[in-house]
């Protein structure tokens, strides 16, 4: 069986095309395994971030030894009360040193 020159050109083109196709088919399981590994790694990283975020949230919400939960409202209100008490103390001290007391 003889191959004509025109047929030879077609056969060579198809041979290179078939070799690429077979190479892709042979690599398909490796690529699938690689993709699955990357997916598992991403999921593990996301789970780790979720755990870290949950731990941070738990620490922020935890009650400390003083019974405060560390919320900004409680700290601000107690700070305001302390400042008002200090102002009252200063006001009392100033009236003692004024020197004039008019009682009628």
Secondary structure by P-SEA (a helix, b strand, c coil): ccccaaaaaaaaaaaaaaaaaaaaaaaaaaaaaaaaaaaaaaaaaaaaaaaaaaaaaaaaaccccccccccaaaaaaaaaaaaaaaaaaaaaaaaaaccccccc
